[in-house]
Amino acid sequence: MRAAARAVALLAALLVLGPRASQAVFHLAVIDEVMSGAAGNPNLQYVEIRMLAGGQNSVSHSRLSVFKCSADGGGFSVLIDDVPANVANSGAGVRWLMASPDAAAFLAASGKSPDFTWDSSATGSIPTACGMVCWGAPGFVPPNPPTWDASSPAKYVDCVAYGPYDGTAQPLGNPAATATPGDGTMSLTRTGMEMFSNNFALACPSPTNNASMTPGGFGPCGSATTTTTIPPGAGQPIAGTKLLLKANPNKPAKNALVLLAKDTGIRAGDPTELGGSLHVSTTAGDAFDTSYPLAASGWKPIGKPGAPKGYRFKDAAGPIKLVIVKPGKMAKAVGKGSGLGHTLGANPDPVTVLLAIGTERDCMSFGGGKFVAGKKYLATHVPAPAACP
């Protein structure tokens, strides 16, 4: 709650300060992914920042630093002392990327050009098993060049501690995430929006630069040329706006599904290459567990090529007719026909929904719905679950 209140207070302050402050707005953003070593190369590292609102692209003169555990000698290292420029695009869910060892090596390995780089052989590396990563700067207008105390985590916009971290205290005193970013296959990925939180889990790496919402990858787990694998528990818990299930035992062609979510935490990879899926299940009532593939061929980007605002899926022949996803804004799915797998002979409450789009997955848990046996189940305005199944 304190982290959420802090974000609200920051937004209010920016609105009050007006145009001058808006020239250096970057505070409503979080560290979204951390990876230390990939594709067999310990120098391939990255930190991805995700904006929580529009206008958060004035990031020049911010810093990226790492703090070490006492077992590694303690102390801190500044990886990027002065981010040299702003990024062009902004908006809720928009990302930008800092990576090592250099732009050419990272592009060759991941398929993505980082927005900024550091040389791990010169300024240091992200600790693999235990540490803390911090990014940002104090004040509305960061010093040029930075002159503030980089050894104080409280001076940064966001910090992520992991492993048995016992170094310089993380702001707000939150415990460190148990997962670490150094297994070489998975990245440490945020599962919530709270700043200074430990809501992180291992997921397929999806480094995303500011030029587009299309993520890169490093091999079988996150490659754009292979099948997406999402480990249990990975994904983004989001609030659900509406889930409507209709069933007609006598006329199954009239079975229907309508899903709607409006949440700033909604994420989406690039489904035009990896496809996606919609999974609807329950263990209550007449238990059902149905996964609907959303083939890559059915997806098209929304907006300008190279910088899509989201993705749209259409399949006139399949049970899922339409899916629209706009990261940071909304997700919608519509299904109809006998190919839908839900049954409504008994109350299915609660119903779990998993929407995978490329390398990203959003999850919802709909409970407290209205039920009419053999006809309809409707649940609305449910909060995000604690974690994805």
C-alpha positions in Angstrom: 0.0 0.0 0.0 2.9 2.4 0.8 4.4 1.8 -2.7 1.0 2.4 -4.4 0.5 5.6 -2.3 4.0 6.8 -3.3 3.2 6.3 -7.0 -0.1 8.3 -6.6 1.7 11.1 -4.7 4.4 11.3 -7.4 1.8 11.6 -10.1 -0.1 14.3 -8.2 3.1 16.2 -7.7 3.9 16.1 -11.4 0.5 17.4 -12.3 0.9 20.3 -9.8 4.4 21.2 -11.0 3.3 21.5 -14.6 5.4 21.9 -17.8 8.8 22.4 -16.2 8.5 19.0 -14.3 7.1 17.3 -17.3 10.4 17.8 -19.1 12.1 15.3 -16.9 9.4 12.9 -15.9 10.5 9.3 -15.3 9.4 8.4 -11.8 6.3 6.4 -12.6 8.3 3.4 -13.9 9.6 0.1 -12.5 12.4 -2.4 -13.1 10.6 -5.0 -15.1 13.2 -7.6 -15.9 16.8 -8.4 -14.8 19.0 -11.0 -16.4 22.7 -11.8 -15.6 24.2 -14.0 -18.3 22.4 -15.6 -21.3 23.0 -18.0 -24.1 26.2 -19.3 -22.4 27.7 -15.8 -22.2 27.9 -14.3 -18.7 28.5 -10.9 -20.2 25.0 -10.9 -21.9 23.0 -9.0 -19.3 20.2 -6.6 -19.3 17.8 -4.5 -17.2 14.4 -3.6 -18.7 12.4 -0.6 -17.4 8.6 -0.6 -17.8 6.6 2.7 -17.7 3.4 2.8 -15.6 2.0 5.9 -17.3 2.5 8.2 -20.2 5.2 10.9 -20.3 7.8 8.8 -18.5 10.4 8.9 -21.2 12.7 11.7 -19.9 15.3 9.3 -18.5 18.6 11.0 -19.4 21.1 11.5 -16.5 19.5 8.6 -14.5 21.8 5.9 -13.1 21.9 2.1 -13.1 23.7 0.5 -10.1 24.1 -2.9 -8.4 24.6 -3.6 -4.7 26.4 -6.7 -3.6 25.8 -9.2 -0.7 28.3 -9.4 2.1 29.5 -12.8 0.8 30.7 -11.0 -2.3 32.4 -8.2 -0.4 29.4 -5.8 -0.2 29.4 -2.3 -1.6 28.0 -1.2 -4.9 29.0 -0.5 -8.5 27.5 2.0 -10.9 27.0 0.3 -14.2 25.7 3.3 -16.1 26.7 6.6 -14.4 24.8 8.9 -16.7 22.1 7.6 -19.1 23.0 9.7 -22.1 19.6 10.5 -23.7 15.8 10.2 -23.4 13.8 7.6 -25.1 11.3 8.4 -27.8 8.2 6.5 -26.9 6.1 6.6 -23.7 2.9 5.1 -22.3 1.7 2.6 -19.8 3.4 -0.7 -20.5 6.1 0.9 -22.8 9.6 -0.4 -22.1 13.2 0.5 -22.7 16.4 -1.5 -22.3 19.9 -1.2 -20.8 22.3 -4.1 -21.7 25.8 -5.4 -21.7 28.5 -5.9 -23.1 27.7 -3.8 -26.2 24.9 -3.1 -28.7 26.3 -5.4 -31.5 26.8 -8.4 -29.2 23.4 -8.0 -27.6 21.6 -7.6 -30.9 23.3 -10.7 -32.3 22.3 -12.8 -29.3 18.7 -11.5 -28.6 17.5 -9.9 -31.9 17.0 -6.6 -30.0 19.1 -3.5 -30.0 19.4 -2.1 -26.5 18.6 1.6 -25.9 21.7 2.0 -23.8 24.7 -0.2 -22.9 27.4 -0.6 -20.4 30.7 -2.6 -20.6 30.6 -5.2 -17.9 34.4 -5.7 -18.1 34.8 -2.0 -17.2 32.0 -1.0 -14.9 30.9 -4.3 -13.4 28.2 -7.0 -13.7 24.8 -7.8 -12.3 25.4 -10.3 -9.4 24.0 -13.7 -10.3 22.9 -15.4 -7.1 22.5 -12.5 -4.6 22.3 -8.8 -5.0 20.2 -5.7 -5.7 19.7 -3.7 -8.9 18.7 -0.1 -8.7 17.8 2.5 -11.4 16.8 6.1 -11.4 17.7 9.4 -9.8 16.3 11.7 -7.1 14.3 14.9 -7.8 12.3 15.9 -10.9 15.4 17.1 -12.8 18.4 14.8 -12.3 21.8 16.5 -12.1 23.9 16.7 -15.2 26.2 14.9 -14.8 25.0 13.0 -11.7 26.4 14.3 -8.5 24.1 12.6 -6.0 25.1 9.8 -3.6 24.8 6.6 -5.7 25.4 4.4 -2.6 21.9 5.2 -1.2 19.1 3.0 -2.6 16.6 5.5 -1.5 17.8 7.9 -4.1 16.7 5.7 -7.0 13.3 5.3 -8.6 13.2 1.5 -8.1 15.3 -1.3 -6.7 15.1 -5.1 -7.0 16.8 -7.2 -4.4 17.1 -11.0 -4.8 18.6 -14.1 -3.3 19.8 -14.0 0.3 20.5 -10.3 0.0 22.0 -8.7 3.1 23.6 -5.6 1.7 22.5 -1.9 1.9 18.9 -1.9 2.9 16.3 -2.0 0.1 13.9 1.0 0.3 10.7 0.4 2.4 12.4 -2.7 3.8 10.7 -5.3 1.6 12.3 -8.8 1.6 14.3 -9.9 -1.4 12.9 -12.0 -4.1 13.8 -15.7 -3.7 14.4 -16.2 -7.5 17.6 -14.9 -9.0 18.5 -13.7 -12.5 21.6 -15.8 -13.0 20.5 -19.2 -14.2 21.4 -18.4 -17.8 17.9 -19.4 -19.2 15.2 -17.5 -17.3 15.0 -13.8 -16.5 13.9 -12.3 -13.1 10.5 -10.8 -14.2 8.2 -8.6 -12.3 4.7 -10.1 -11.5 3.2 -6.9 -10.1 3.3 -3.1 -10.5 4.5 -2.1 -7.1 7.7 -0.2 -6.7 10.4 -1.6 -4.3 8.6 -4.9 -4.2 9.7 -8.6 -4.2 7.0 -9.6 -6.7 9.3 -11.3 -9.1 9.5 -14.8 -10.6 11.5 -16.6 -13.3 10.1 -16.4 -16.8 11.3 -16.7 -20.4 13.5 -13.6 -21.1 11.8 -11.0 -23.3 14.1 -8.0 -23.7 12.1 -5.2 -25.2 13.5 -1.9 -26.4 11.7 1.4 -26.8 11.4 1.2 -30.5 8.6 -1.5 -30.4 6.6 -3.8 -28.1 8.1 -6.9 -29.7 10.4 -8.8 -27.4 13.6 -10.6 -28.2 15.0 -13.8 -26.8 18.1 -16.0 -26.4 17.1 -19.5 -27.5 14.5 -22.2 -26.9 12.9 -20.5 -24.0 12.4 -17.1 -25.5 13.4 -17.4 -29.1 11.1 -15.8 -31.8 11.5 -19.0 -33.9 10.5 -21.6 -31.3 7.4 -22.5 -29.3 6.9 -20.4 -26.2 7.4 -22.1 -22.9 6.0 -20.3 -19.8 6.8 -21.9 -16.4 4.1 -22.4 -13.8 3.7 -19.3 -11.7 5.1 -17.0 -14.3 2.9 -14.2 -15.7 1.2 -11.0 -14.7 -1.8 -11.2 -12.3 -4.3 -8.6 -13.5 -7.8 -7.5 -12.5 -10.7 -8.9 -14.5 -13.5 -6.6 -15.7 -15.9 -9.3 -17.0 -16.2 -13.0 -17.7 -19.4 -14.3 -19.3 -19.9 -17.9 -20.1 -23.1 -19.2 -21.8 -24.1 -22.8 -22.4 -27.0 -24.3 -24.2 -27.1 -28.1 -23.8 -29.7 -28.4 -26.6 -28.0 -26.0 -29.0 -24.2 -26.1 -28.3 -23.7 -23.8 -31.3 -25.0 -21.0 -29.1 -22.4 -21.5 -26.4 -20.5 -18.3 -25.8 -17.5 -16.8 -24.0 -16.8 -13.1 -23.4 -13.7 -11.9 -21.6 -12.8 -8.3 -20.8 -9.9 -6.9 -18.7 -8.9 -3.3 -18.2 -5.6 -3.1 -16.3 -2.4 -1.1 -16.6 -0.5 -4.3 -15.9 -1.6 -6.1 -19.1 1.4 -7.4 -21.0 1.8 -8.8 -24.5 4.6 -10.3 -26.5 4.6 -10.6 -30.3 2.0 -13.2 -31.2 2.6 -12.8 -34.9 5.6 -15.1 -34.6 4.9 -17.1 -31.4 1.1 -17.2 -31.4 -0.7 -17.4 -28.1 -3.4 -19.3 -26.1 -6.5 -18.7 -24.0 -6.9 -21.2 -21.1 -10.2 -21.3 -19.1 -10.5 -23.7 -16.2 -12.1 -24.5 -12.9 -12.2 -27.4 -10.4 -15.6 -26.5 -9.1 -19.0 -27.6 -10.3 -18.8 -29.5 -13.6 -15.0 -29.1 -13.7 -13.6 -28.0 -17.1 -10.0 -27.3 -18.3 -9.9 -26.0 -21.8 -7.0 -24.4 -23.7 -7.7 -22.6 -27.0 -4.7 -22.2 -29.3 -4.4 -18.8 -30.9 -2.3 -19.4 -34.0 0.4 -16.9 -35.1 -1.3 -16.7 -38.5 -4.4 -15.2 -37.0 -2.7 -12.2 -35.4 -2.1 -8.8 -36.8 -0.5 -5.7 -35.1 -2.6 -2.7 -34.3 -1.1 0.7 -35.3 2.1 1.6 -37.1 4.4 -1.2 -38.3 7.4 -1.5 -36.0 5.6 0.3 -33.1 2.3 -1.5 -32.6 -0.2 -0.3 -30.0 -1.4 -3.9 -29.5 -2.5 -7.0 -31.4 -5.7 -8.4 -32.9 -6.6 -12.0 -33.5 -9.4 -13.3 -35.7 -10.4 -16.8 -36.6 -13.9 -17.3 -38.1 -13.6 -21.1 -38.0 -12.3 -21.5 -34.4 -14.1 -21.4 -31.1 -12.3 -18.1 -30.2 -13.4 -15.7 -32.8 -11.7 -12.5 -31.7 -8.9 -11.4 -29.3 -7.7 -7.8 -28.9 -4.8 -7.0 -26.6 -3.4 -3.5 -25.9 -0.5 -3.6 -23.4 -1.2 -1.4 -20.3 -4.8 -0.9 -21.3 -7.1 -3.7 -22.2 -7.6 -7.4 -23.2 -10.7 -8.8 -24.8 -11.7 -12.2 -26.1 -14.9 -13.4 -27.7 -15.8 -17.1 -28.4 -18.8 -18.8 -29.8 -19.9 -22.3 -30.8 -19.8 -26.0 -29.8 -16.0 -25.9 -29.7 -16.1 -24.1 -26.3 -15.3 -26.5 -23.5 -17.1 -25.0 -20.5 -20.1 -26.7 -19.0 -22.6 -25.0 -16.7 -24.5 -28.0 -15.1 -23.2 -26.7 -11.8 -21.7 -23.5 -10.5 -18.1 -23.2 -11.8 -17.1 -20.4 -9.4 -14.2 -19.5 -9.3 -12.9 -19.6 -12.9 -9.3 -19.1 -13.8 -8.3 -17.5 -17.1 -4.8 -17.4 -18.5 -4.2 -15.4 -21.6 -0.7 -16.0 -23.2 0.4 -13.5 -25.9 3.8 -14.4 -27.4 6.2 -14.7 -24.4 3.9 -12.9 -22.0 1.0 -14.3 -19.9 -1.8 -12.5 -18.1 -3.9 -14.3 -15.5 -7.2 -13.6 -13.9 -9.4 -15.3 -11.3 -13.1 -14.7 -11.6 -15.1 -15.4 -8.4 -18.4 -14.3 -6.8 -20.2 -14.6 -10.1 -23.9 -14.9 -10.8 -24.9 -18.4 -12.0 -27.9 -19.8 -13.8 -27.7 -23.6 -14.1 -27.3 -24.8 -17.7 -27.4 -21.2 -19.0 -25.0 -18.6 -17.8 -22.2 -17.6 -15.5 -21.2 -13.9 -15.1 -18.5 -12.4 -12.9 -17.5 -8.8 -13.0 -14.9 -6.5 -11.5 -12.6 -8.9 -9.7 -9.2 -8.0 -8.3 -6.0 -9.4 -9.5 -5.0 -12.8 -8.0 -2.0 -13.0 -5.7 0.0 -15.0 -8.3 -0.5 -16.9 -11.6 -1.1 -20.6 -11.4 
